[in-house]
Amino acid sequence: MSNSTTDDRATSRGATIPNALLVWNNQARLSLPPALALWLGFLVVVCLGSALFVRDFAAARWVLGGFVVSHLVVFLLPAITTFTIRRGFVSLMHVACWTPGLIATIADAQGRQSNAMYAVWSYALIAVISISFLFDVRAACTYLYYLAKGQIPT
């Protein structure tokens, strides 16, 4: 039985599935509300903007590396295994992979003083990842809670 069928049946029985446990696949990505899709697009542009600074700034290398690793895991894991990607797992990958870049960027005050464009990117990155983490940390914790209880839908 497919995972989305199992999720649908669980909600039809009256048991509500937390958002963190919902399947995150192409159908889910395509059905996002326009405002959320726009926000995610902006987040992607800001994160990928790190590529402009990787040559001169270690923080940008950490950001780009974390961004790439998180996306490789989310897209390749279901392609090479039977693992079902859920929203909370994606959030967990964001927190685990993006935190080093966020910390490095926050700590790079000297870099911001030496390059105005880097400073603009740096502050934008700190803002978008911090806002993202307001939601990602909660979803990641919810996912880990249900994982620890052995209650992730199959």
OpenMM code with the backbone's topology and positions (N, CA, C; nanometers):
from openmm import Vec3, app, unit

residues = "MET SER ASN SER THR THR ASP ASP ARG ALA THR SER ARG GLY ALA THR ILE PRO ASN ALA LEU LEU VAL TRP ASN ASN GLN ALA ARG LEU SER LEU PRO PRO ALA LEU ALA LEU TRP LEU GLY PHE LEU VAL VAL VAL CYS LEU GLY SER ALA LEU PHE VAL ARG ASP PHE ALA ALA ALA ARG TRP VAL LEU GLY GLY PHE VAL VAL SER HIS LEU VAL VAL PHE LEU LEU PRO ALA ILE THR THR PHE THR ILE ARG ARG GLY PHE VAL SER LEU MET HIS VAL ALA CYS TRP THR PRO GLY LEU ILE ALA THR ILE ALA ASP ALA GLN GLY ARG GLN SER ASN ALA MET TYR ALA VAL TRP SER TYR ALA LEU ILE ALA VAL ILE SER ILE SER PHE LEU PHE ASP VAL ARG ALA ALA CYS THR TYR LEU TYR TYR LEU ALA LYS GLY GLN ILE PRO THR".split()
positions = [
    Vec3(0.0851, -0.1180, 0.0000),
    Vec3(0.0000, 0.0000, 0.0000),
    Vec3(0.0888, 0.1232, 0.0000),
    Vec3(0.0551, 0.2254, -0.0736),
    Vec3(0.1387, 0.3453, -0.0804),
    Vec3(0.1282, 0.4250, 0.0485),
    Vec3(0.2316, 0.5013, 0.0749),
    Vec3(0.2340, 0.5805, 0.1966),
    Vec3(0.1278, 0.6885, 0.1972),
    Vec3(0.1009, 0.7498, 0.0831),
    Vec3(-0.0007, 0.8547, 0.0818),
    Vec3(-0.1389, 0.7954, 0.1086),
    Vec3(-0.1636, 0.6715, 0.0627),
    Vec3(-0.2901, 0.6054, 0.0917),
    Vec3(-0.3032, 0.5809, 0.2408),
    Vec3(-0.1955, 0.5362, 0.3037),
    Vec3(-0.1972, 0.5125, 0.4472),
    Vec3(-0.2244, 0.6423, 0.5210),
    Vec3(-0.1586, 0.7517, 0.4801),
    Vec3(-0.1802, 0.8805, 0.5436),
    Vec3(-0.3251, 0.9250, 0.5261),
    Vec3(-0.3800, 0.9116, 0.4046),
    Vec3(-0.5176, 0.9520, 0.3793),
    Vec3(-0.6149, 0.8717, 0.4650),
    Vec3(-0.5916, 0.7409, 0.4764),
    Vec3(-0.6806, 0.6568, 0.5545),
    Vec3(-0.6742, 0.6958, 0.7019),
    Vec3(-0.5558, 0.7279, 0.7519),
    Vec3(-0.5425, 0.7665, 0.8920),
    Vec3(-0.6206, 0.8936, 0.9204),
    Vec3(-0.6205, 0.9887, 0.8286),
    Vec3(-0.6958, 1.1108, 0.8511),
    Vec3(-0.8456, 1.0853, 0.8366),
    Vec3(-0.8857, 0.9919, 0.7512),
    Vec3(-1.0280, 0.9653, 0.7340),
    Vec3(-1.0855, 0.8890, 0.8534),
    Vec3(-1.0013, 0.8229, 0.9307),
    Vec3(-1.0480, 0.7541, 1.0517),
    Vec3(-1.0651, 0.8513, 1.1664),
    Vec3(-1.0311, 0.9768, 1.1438),
    Vec3(-1.0458, 1.0755, 1.2492),
    Vec3(-0.9150, 1.1072, 1.3199),
    Vec3(-0.8119, 1.0300, 1.2962),
    Vec3(-0.6819, 1.0588, 1.3558),
    Vec3(-0.6131, 1.1636, 1.2699),
    Vec3(-0.5789, 1.2738, 1.3310),
    Vec3(-0.5106, 1.3766, 1.2534),
    Vec3(-0.3604, 1.3519, 1.2564),
    Vec3(-0.3004, 1.3642, 1.1420),
    Vec3(-0.1566, 1.3466, 1.1296),
    Vec3(-0.0934, 1.4847, 1.1381),
    Vec3(0.0044, 1.5019, 1.2260),
    Vec3(0.0725, 1.6321, 1.2310),
    Vec3(0.1339, 1.6649, 1.0953),
    Vec3(0.1409, 1.7922, 1.0627),
    Vec3(0.2001, 1.8350, 0.9354),
    Vec3(0.3397, 1.7786, 0.9163),
    Vec3(0.4142, 1.7629, 1.0235),
    Vec3(0.5512, 1.7125, 1.0149),
    Vec3(0.5576, 1.5694, 0.9631),
    Vec3(0.4464, 1.4972, 0.9717),
    Vec3(0.4456, 1.3577, 0.9273),
    Vec3(0.3861, 1.3401, 0.7884),
    Vec3(0.3397, 1.4475, 0.7281),
    Vec3(0.2856, 1.4378, 0.5929),
    Vec3(0.3969, 1.4099, 0.4931),
    Vec3(0.3638, 1.3351, 0.3914),
    Vec3(0.4622, 1.2997, 0.2882),
    Vec3(0.5043, 1.4261, 0.2139),
    Vec3(0.6346, 1.4357, 0.1872),
    Vec3(0.6888, 1.5478, 0.1107),
    Vec3(0.7401, 1.4921, -0.0214),
    Vec3(0.6572, 1.5039, -0.1235),
    Vec3(0.6937, 1.4547, -0.2570),
    Vec3(0.6615, 1.5646, -0.3579),
    Vec3(0.6757, 1.5328, -0.4835),
    Vec3(0.6524, 1.6339, -0.5866),
    Vec3(0.5093, 1.6854, -0.5835),
    Vec3(0.4139, 1.5978, -0.5587),
    Vec3(0.2739, 1.6402, -0.5503),
    Vec3(0.2559, 1.7408, -0.4363),
    Vec3(0.3186, 1.7151, -0.3218),
    Vec3(0.3090, 1.8072, -0.2082),
    Vec3(0.3734, 1.9414, -0.2424),
    Vec3(0.4886, 1.9369, -0.3073),
    Vec3(0.5576, 2.0617, -0.3447),
    Vec3(0.4744, 2.1433, -0.4426),
    Vec3(0.4095, 2.0762, -0.5373),
    Vec3(0.3300, 2.1473, -0.6377),
    Vec3(0.1984, 2.2005, -0.5831),
    Vec3(0.1546, 2.1517, -0.4679),
    Vec3(0.0267, 2.1952, -0.4118),
    Vec3(0.0423, 2.2993, -0.3007),
    Vec3(0.1620, 2.3549, -0.2871),
    Vec3(0.1836, 2.4579, -0.1853),
    Vec3(0.1043, 2.5837, -0.2186),
    Vec3(0.0587, 2.6546, -0.1165),
    Vec3(-0.0053, 2.7845, -0.1424),
    Vec3(0.0953, 2.8779, -0.2112),
    Vec3(0.0479, 2.9640, -0.2999),
    Vec3(0.1389, 3.0514, -0.3744),
    Vec3(0.2328, 3.1342, -0.2865),
    Vec3(0.1841, 3.1849, -0.1752),
    Vec3(0.2697, 3.2673, -0.0881),
    Vec3(0.3840, 3.1842, -0.0303),
    Vec3(0.3552, 3.0611, 0.0080),
    Vec3(0.4596, 2.9736, 0.0622),
    Vec3(0.5581, 2.9343, -0.0470),
    Vec3(0.5089, 2.9071, -0.1661),
    Vec3(0.5972, 2.8743, -0.2782),
    Vec3(0.6891, 2.9931, -0.3100),
    Vec3(0.6357, 3.1138, -0.3032),
    Vec3(0.7154, 3.2336, -0.3266),
    Vec3(0.8230, 3.2486, -0.2186),
    Vec3(0.7845, 3.2280, -0.0940),
    Vec3(0.8808, 3.2346, 0.0167),
    Vec3(0.9921, 3.1315, -0.0030),
    Vec3(0.9564, 3.0087, -0.0352),
    Vec3(1.0573, 2.9049, -0.0551),
    Vec3(1.1480, 2.9383, -0.1732),
    Vec3(1.0923, 2.9963, -0.2772),
    Vec3(1.1736, 3.0397, -0.3902),
    Vec3(1.2740, 3.1463, -0.3487),
    Vec3(1.2298, 3.2408, -0.2673),
    Vec3(1.3192, 3.3453, -0.2172),
    Vec3(1.4287, 3.2842, -0.1307),
    Vec3(1.3924, 3.1905, -0.0445),
    Vec3(1.4906, 3.1228, 0.0400),
    Vec3(1.5957, 3.0517, -0.0449),
    Vec3(1.5527, 2.9839, -0.1494),
    Vec3(1.6453, 2.9136, -0.2392),
    Vec3(1.7399, 3.0126, -0.3062),
    Vec3(1.6859, 3.1239, -0.3552),
    Vec3(1.7695, 3.2245, -0.4226),
    Vec3(1.8742, 3.2799, -0.3254),
    Vec3(1.8331, 3.3106, -0.2030),
    Vec3(1.9276, 3.3647, -0.1050),
    Vec3(2.0348, 3.2602, -0.0721),
    Vec3(1.9943, 3.1357, -0.0503),
    Vec3(2.0926, 3.0312, -0.0193),
    Vec3(2.1876, 3.0082, -0.1359),
    Vec3(2.1354, 3.0014, -0.2556),
    Vec3(2.2214, 2.9817, -0.3718),
    Vec3(2.3061, 3.1052, -0.4032),
    Vec3(2.2638, 3.2197, -0.3522),
    Vec3(2.3442, 3.3409, -0.3661),
    Vec3(2.4807, 3.3261, -0.3007),
    Vec3(2.4932, 3.2303, -0.2120),
    Vec3(2.6227, 3.2043, -0.1479),
    Vec3(2.7294, 3.1696, -0.2514),
    Vec3(2.6874, 3.1160, -0.3658),
    Vec3(2.7827, 3.0797, -0.4715),
    Vec3(2.8626, 3.2014, -0.5192),
    Vec3(2.8063, 3.3198, -0.5056),
    Vec3(2.8769, 3.4417, -0.5466),
    Vec3(2.9950, 3.4736, -0.4556),
    Vec3(2.9965, 3.4146, -0.3367),
    Vec3(3.0957, 3.4518, -0.2368),
    Vec3(3.1844, 3.3358, -0.1908),
    Vec3(3.1674, 3.2177, -0.2494),
    Vec3(3.2418, 3.1000, -0.2001),
    Vec3(3.3929, 3.1148, -0.2147),
    Vec3(3.4361, 3.1890, -0.3112),
    Vec3(3.5814, 3.2044, -0.3337),
    Vec3(3.6478, 3.2787, -0.2190),
    Vec3(3.5784, 3.3792, -0.1649),
    Vec3(3.6405, 3.4684, -0.0669),
    Vec3(3.5946, 3.4497, 0.0777),
    Vec3(3.4843, 3.3771, 0.0989),
    Vec3(3.4287, 3.3705, 0.2340),
    Vec3(3.3934, 3.2270, 0.2730),
    Vec3(3.4554, 3.1812, 0.3814),
    Vec3(3.4313, 3.0445, 0.4295),
    Vec3(3.2847, 3.0241, 0.4670),
    Vec3(3.2207, 3.1251, 0.5246),
    Vec3(3.0799, 3.1118, 0.5641),
    Vec3(2.9929, 3.0780, 0.4437),
    Vec3(3.0207, 3.1402, 0.3307),
    Vec3(2.9431, 3.1121, 0.2092),
    Vec3(2.9638, 2.9682, 0.1638),
    Vec3(3.0847, 2.9166, 0.1821),
    Vec3(3.1102, 2.7764, 0.1464),
    Vec3(3.0300, 2.6827, 0.2368),
    Vec3(3.0225, 2.7149, 0.3659),
    Vec3(2.9431, 2.6340, 0.4589),
    Vec3(2.7947, 2.6375, 0.4222),
    Vec3(2.7470, 2.7554, 0.3872),
    Vec3(2.6058, 2.7697, 0.3498),
    Vec3(2.5754, 2.6877, 0.2252),
    Vec3(2.6552, 2.7049, 0.1222),
    Vec3(2.6300, 2.6328, -0.0029),
    Vec3(2.6427, 2.4823, 0.0175),
    Vec3(2.7443, 2.4407, 0.0906),
    Vec3(2.7619, 2.2975, 0.1166),
    Vec3(2.6439, 2.2387, 0.1923),
    Vec3(2.5975, 2.3064, 0.2959),
    Vec3(2.4832, 2.2576, 0.3731),
    Vec3(2.3562, 2.2532, 0.2916),
    Vec3(2.3375, 2.3543, 0.2087),
    Vec3(2.2193, 2.3598, 0.1226),
    Vec3(2.2194, 2.2432, 0.0237),
    Vec3(2.3336, 2.2207, -0.0393),
    Vec3(2.3450, 2.1113, -0.1368),
    Vec3(2.3266, 1.9760, -0.0687),
    Vec3(2.3917, 1.9547, 0.0446),
    Vec3(2.3802, 1.8250, 0.1145),
    Vec3(2.2359, 1.7985, 0.1560),
    Vec3(2.1685, 1.8980, 0.2131),
    Vec3(2.0300, 1.8757, 0.2564),
    Vec3(1.9408, 1.8369, 0.1390),
    Vec3(1.9611, 1.9006, 0.0252),
    Vec3(1.8784, 1.8695, -0.0917),
    Vec3(1.9160, 1.7357, -0.1547),
    Vec3(2.0429, 1.7024, -0.1538),
    Vec3(2.0826, 1.5709, -0.2060),
    Vec3(2.0205, 1.4589, -0.1234),
    Vec3(2.0234, 1.4730, 0.0082),
    Vec3(1.9638, 1.3703, 0.0948),
    Vec3(1.8143, 1.3570, 0.0662),
    Vec3(1.7449, 1.4704, 0.0621),
    Vec3(1.5988, 1.4679, 0.0440),
    Vec3(1.5588, 1.4122, -0.0925),
    Vec3(1.6358, 1.4408, -0.1960),
    Vec3(1.5983, 1.3943, -0.3291),
    Vec3(1.6539, 1.2557, -0.3619),
    Vec3(1.7710, 1.2216, -0.3097),
    Vec3(1.8312, 1.0924, -0.3452),
    Vec3(1.7872, 0.9779, -0.2546),
    Vec3(1.7616, 1.0045, -0.1269),
    Vec3(1.7253, 0.8970, -0.0339),
    Vec3(1.6051, 0.8161, -0.0823),
    Vec3(1.4956, 0.8791, -0.1236),
    Vec3(1.3837, 0.7977, -0.1718),
    Vec3(1.4104, 0.7332, -0.3080),
    Vec3(1.5060, 0.7876, -0.3821),
    Vec3(1.5374, 0.7310, -0.5138),
    Vec3(1.6192, 0.6025, -0.5019),
    Vec3(1.6963, 0.5898, -0.3942),
    Vec3(1.7828, 0.4721, -0.3798),
    Vec3(1.7372, 0.3767, -0.2701),
    Vec3(1.6323, 0.4149, -0.1945),
    Vec3(1.5783, 0.3288, -0.0889),
    Vec3(1.4258, 0.3348, -0.0948),
    Vec3(1.3625, 0.2686, -0.0004),
    Vec3(1.2162, 0.2751, 0.0103),
    Vec3(1.1733, 0.3778, 0.1152),
    Vec3(1.2667, 0.4605, 0.1603),
    Vec3(1.2397, 0.5615, 0.2625),
    Vec3(1.1399, 0.6643, 0.2093),
    Vec3(1.0394, 0.6936, 0.2886),
    Vec3(0.9401, 0.7950, 0.2534),
    Vec3(0.9790, 0.9260, 0.3197),
    Vec3(0.9999, 1.0276, 0.2383),
    Vec3(1.0360, 1.1597, 0.2897),
    Vec3(0.9107, 1.2270, 0.3450),
    Vec3(0.9215, 1.2746, 0.4654),
    Vec3(0.8121, 1.3457, 0.5311),
    Vec3(0.8584, 1.4875, 0.5632),
    Vec3(0.7633, 1.5771, 0.5795),
    Vec3(0.7957, 1.7180, 0.6016),
    Vec3(0.8900, 1.7368, 0.7201),
    Vec3(0.8674, 1.6655, 0.8261),
    Vec3(0.9527, 1.6783, 0.9442),
    Vec3(1.0940, 1.6306, 0.9187),
    Vec3(1.1107, 1.5308, 0.8324),
    Vec3(1.2444, 1.4857, 0.7966),
    Vec3(1.3173, 1.5936, 0.7165),
    Vec3(1.2450, 1.6586, 0.6252),
    Vec3(1.3039, 1.7685, 0.5487),
    Vec3(1.3483, 1.8788, 0.6448),
    Vec3(1.2639, 1.9113, 0.7404),
    Vec3(1.2985, 2.0132, 0.8393),
    Vec3(1.4204, 1.9710, 0.9206),
    Vec3(1.4273, 1.8448, 0.9559),
    Vec3(1.5431, 1.7938, 1.0291),
    Vec3(1.6705, 1.8100, 0.9464),
    Vec3(1.6627, 1.7825, 0.8176),
    Vec3(1.7790, 1.8003, 0.7304),
    Vec3(1.8184, 1.9482, 0.7209),
    Vec3(1.7194, 2.0362, 0.7178),
    Vec3(1.7496, 2.1792, 0.7154),
    Vec3(1.8258, 2.2189, 0.8413),
    Vec3(1.7739, 2.1813, 0.9557),
    Vec3(1.8375, 2.2194, 1.0822),
    Vec3(1.9781, 2.1597, 1.0920),
    Vec3(1.9923, 2.0332, 1.0581),
    Vec3(2.1230, 1.9675, 1.0697),
    Vec3(2.2247, 2.0222, 0.9693),
    Vec3(2.1809, 2.0477, 0.8478),
    Vec3(2.2750, 2.0868, 0.7419),
    Vec3(2.2967, 2.2372, 0.7307),
    Vec3(2.1989, 2.3157, 0.7692),
    Vec3(2.2104, 2.4600, 0.7521),
    Vec3(2.2678, 2.5317, 0.8732),
    Vec3(2.2617, 2.4699, 0.9901),
    Vec3(2.3096, 2.5357, 1.1118),
    Vec3(2.4569, 2.5764, 1.1039),
    Vec3(2.5478, 2.4905, 1.0566),
    Vec3(2.6883, 2.5354, 1.0497),
    Vec3(2.7064, 2.6604, 0.9636),
    Vec3(2.6388, 2.6677, 0.8506),
    Vec3(2.6490, 2.7860, 0.7651),
    Vec3(2.5887, 2.9092, 0.8297),
    Vec3(2.4775, 2.8902, 0.8995),
    Vec3(2.4148, 3.0027, 0.9688),
    Vec3(2.5087, 3.0570, 1.0760),
    Vec3(2.5662, 2.9671, 1.1558),
    Vec3(2.6579, 3.0101, 1.2624),
    Vec3(2.7809, 3.0787, 1.2030),
    Vec3(2.8371, 3.0196, 1.0973),
    Vec3(2.9551, 3.0798, 1.0331),
    Vec3(2.9230, 3.2176, 0.9773),
    Vec3(2.8046, 3.2336, 0.9223),
    Vec3(2.7647, 3.3629, 0.8653),
    Vec3(2.7434, 3.4659, 0.9753),
    Vec3(2.6774, 3.4261, 1.0819),
    Vec3(2.6573, 3.5183, 1.1948),
    Vec3(2.7927, 3.5629, 1.2506),
    Vec3(2.8854, 3.4700, 1.2611),
    Vec3(3.0160, 3.4991, 1.3209),
    Vec3(3.1082, 3.5814, 1.2309),
    Vec3(3.0769, 3.5924, 1.1033),
    Vec3(3.1677, 3.6580, 1.0093),
    Vec3(3.1466, 3.8094, 1.0007),
    Vec3(3.1599, 3.8771, 1.1131),
    Vec3(3.1456, 4.0229, 1.1152),
    Vec3(3.2555, 4.0895, 1.0333),
    Vec3(3.3747, 4.0342, 1.0368),
    Vec3(3.4861, 4.0915, 0.9607),
    Vec3(3.4580, 4.0869, 0.8101),
    Vec3(3.4014, 3.9769, 0.7622),
    Vec3(3.3675, 3.9653, 0.6211),
    Vec3(3.2646, 4.0678, 0.5795),
    Vec3(3.1654, 4.0917, 0.6658),
    Vec3(3.0624, 4.1911, 0.6350),
    Vec3(3.1218, 4.3312, 0.6267),
    Vec3(3.2241, 4.3583, 0.7074),
    Vec3(3.2886, 4.4903, 0.7055),
    Vec3(3.3731, 4.5095, 0.5807),
    Vec3(3.4210, 4.3999, 0.5232),
    Vec3(3.5129, 4.4117, 0.4099),
    Vec3(3.4438, 4.4134, 0.2735),
    Vec3(3.3151, 4.3735, 0.2682),
    Vec3(3.2484, 4.3617, 0.1386),
    Vec3(3.0999, 4.3923, 0.1557),
    Vec3(3.0555, 4.5029, 0.0985),
    Vec3(2.9164, 4.5471, 0.1163),
    Vec3(2.8155, 4.4489, 0.0576),
    Vec3(2.8446, 4.3926, -0.0591),
    Vec3(2.7507, 4.2967, -0.1197),
    Vec3(2.7414, 4.1703, -0.0344),
    Vec3(2.8536, 4.1256, 0.0163),
    Vec3(2.8541, 4.0099, 0.1060),
    Vec3(2.7737, 4.0410, 0.2318),
    Vec3(2.7858, 4.1629, 0.2814),
    Vec3(2.7102, 4.2020, 0.4007),
    Vec3(2.5599, 4.1941, 0.3750),
    Vec3(2.5154, 4.2447, 0.2590),
    Vec3(2.3729, 4.2393, 0.2242),
    Vec3(2.3273, 4.0939, 0.2168),
    Vec3(2.4032, 4.0112, 0.1449),
    Vec3(2.3684, 3.8690, 0.1346),
    Vec3(2.3679, 3.8040, 0.2716),
    Vec3(2.4694, 3.8347, 0.3512),
    Vec3(2.4844, 3.7749, 0.4833),
    Vec3(2.3627, 3.8032, 0.5718),
    Vec3(2.3222, 3.9295, 0.5770),
    Vec3(2.2058, 3.9651, 0.6590),
    Vec3(2.0777, 3.9019, 0.6039),
    Vec3(2.0651, 3.8968, 0.4733),
    Vec3(1.9476, 3.8311, 0.4134),
    Vec3(1.9456, 3.6831, 0.4487),
    Vec3(2.0607, 3.6186, 0.4418),
    Vec3(2.0684, 3.4768, 0.4750),
    Vec3(2.0328, 3.4523, 0.6219),
    Vec3(2.0897, 3.5333, 0.7096),
    Vec3(2.0596, 3.5188, 0.8529),
    Vec3(1.9093, 3.5322, 0.8762),
    Vec3(1.8472, 3.6273, 0.8098),
    Vec3(1.7025, 3.6476, 0.8266),
    Vec3(1.6225, 3.5301, 0.7725),
    Vec3(1.6488, 3.4864, 0.6493),
    Vec3(1.5642, 3.3816, 0.5905),
    Vec3(1.5833, 3.2469, 0.6598),
    Vec3(1.7050, 3.2142, 0.6970),
    Vec3(1.7235, 3.0861, 0.7664),
    Vec3(1.6642, 3.0925, 0.9065),
    Vec3(1.6797, 3.2045, 0.9744),
    Vec3(1.6205, 3.2182, 1.1076),
    Vec3(1.4690, 3.2053, 1.1019),
    Vec3(1.4068, 3.2689, 1.0051),
    Vec3(1.2617, 3.2573, 0.9884),
    Vec3(1.2243, 3.1126, 0.9547),
    Vec3(1.2985, 3.0516, 0.8647),
    Vec3(1.2735, 2.9123, 0.8293),
    Vec3(1.2840, 2.8217, 0.9511),
    Vec3(1.3838, 2.8475, 1.0351),
    Vec3(1.4037, 2.7640, 1.1540),
    Vec3(1.2898, 2.7775, 1.2548),
    Vec3(1.2165, 2.8882, 1.2531),
    Vec3(1.1002, 2.9009, 1.3415),
    Vec3(1.0020, 2.7861, 1.3158),
    Vec3(0.9936, 2.7436, 1.1910),
    Vec3(0.9033, 2.6352, 1.1532),
    Vec3(0.9765, 2.5006, 1.1497),
    Vec3(1.0999, 2.5017, 1.1009),
    Vec3(1.1751, 2.3771, 1.0852),
    Vec3(1.2066, 2.3095, 1.2184),
    Vec3(1.2421, 2.3857, 1.3191),
    Vec3(1.2774, 2.3252, 1.4482),
    Vec3(1.1568, 2.2531, 1.5074),
    Vec3(1.0421, 2.3158, 1.4999),
    Vec3(0.9194, 2.2525, 1.5525),
    Vec3(0.8868, 2.1242, 1.4757),
    Vec3(0.8913, 2.1319, 1.3434),
    Vec3(0.8589, 2.0146, 1.2616),
    Vec3(0.9616, 1.9032, 1.2826),
    Vec3(1.0884, 1.9390, 1.2943),
    Vec3(1.1929, 1.8385, 1.3172),
    Vec3(1.1728, 1.7709, 1.4521),
    Vec3(1.1401, 1.8482, 1.5541),
    Vec3(1.1155, 1.7907, 1.6873),
    Vec3(0.9931, 1.6995, 1.6868),
    Vec3(0.8887, 1.7416, 1.6173),
    Vec3(0.7690, 1.6573, 1.6058),
    Vec3(0.8031, 1.5263, 1.5367),
    Vec3(0.8776, 1.5352, 1.4269),
    Vec3(0.9186, 1.4153, 1.3540),
    Vec3(1.0005, 1.3234, 1.4435),
    Vec3(1.0975, 1.3764, 1.5162),
    Vec3(1.1821, 1.2951, 1.6038),
    Vec3(1.1016, 1.2333, 1.7177),
    Vec3(1.0037, 1.3067, 1.7690),
    Vec3(0.9168, 1.2551, 1.8746),
    Vec3(0.8401, 1.1318, 1.8255),
    Vec3(0.7777, 1.1429, 1.7106),
    Vec3(0.7022, 1.0298, 1.6560),
    Vec3(0.7941, 0.9159, 1.6119),
    Vec3(0.9123, 0.9501, 1.5649),
    Vec3(1.0098, 0.8477, 1.5299),
    Vec3(1.0520, 0.7685, 1.6547),
    Vec3(1.0798, 0.8388, 1.7627),
    Vec3(1.1198, 0.7741, 1.8884),
    Vec3(1.0079, 0.6844, 1.9436),
    Vec3(0.8844, 0.7256, 1.9223),
    Vec3(0.7692, 0.6456, 1.9671),
    Vec3(0.7345, 0.5341, 1.8697),
    Vec3(0.8031, 0.5298, 1.7557),
    Vec3(0.7731, 0.4285, 1.6548),
    Vec3(0.6395, 0.4501, 1.5879),
    Vec3(0.5977, 0.5759, 1.5753),
    Vec3(0.4657, 0.6069, 1.5212),
    Vec3(0.4706, 0.6846, 1.3895),
    Vec3(0.5766, 0.6683, 1.3137),
    Vec3(0.5814, 0.7282, 1.1812),
    Vec3(0.4941, 0.6398, 1.0900),
    Vec3(0.3984, 0.6990, 1.0181),
    Vec3(0.3131, 0.6173, 0.9299),
    Vec3(0.3948, 0.5391, 0.8276),
    Vec3(0.3479, 0.4195, 0.7953),
    Vec3(0.4175, 0.3375, 0.6948),
    Vec3(0.3317, 0.3239, 0.5702),
] * unit.nanometer
topology = app.Topology()
chain = topology.addChain("A")
for resn in residues:
    res = topology.addResidue(resn, chain)
    for name in ("N", "CA", "C"):
        topology.addAtom(name, app.Element.getBySymbol(name[0]), res)
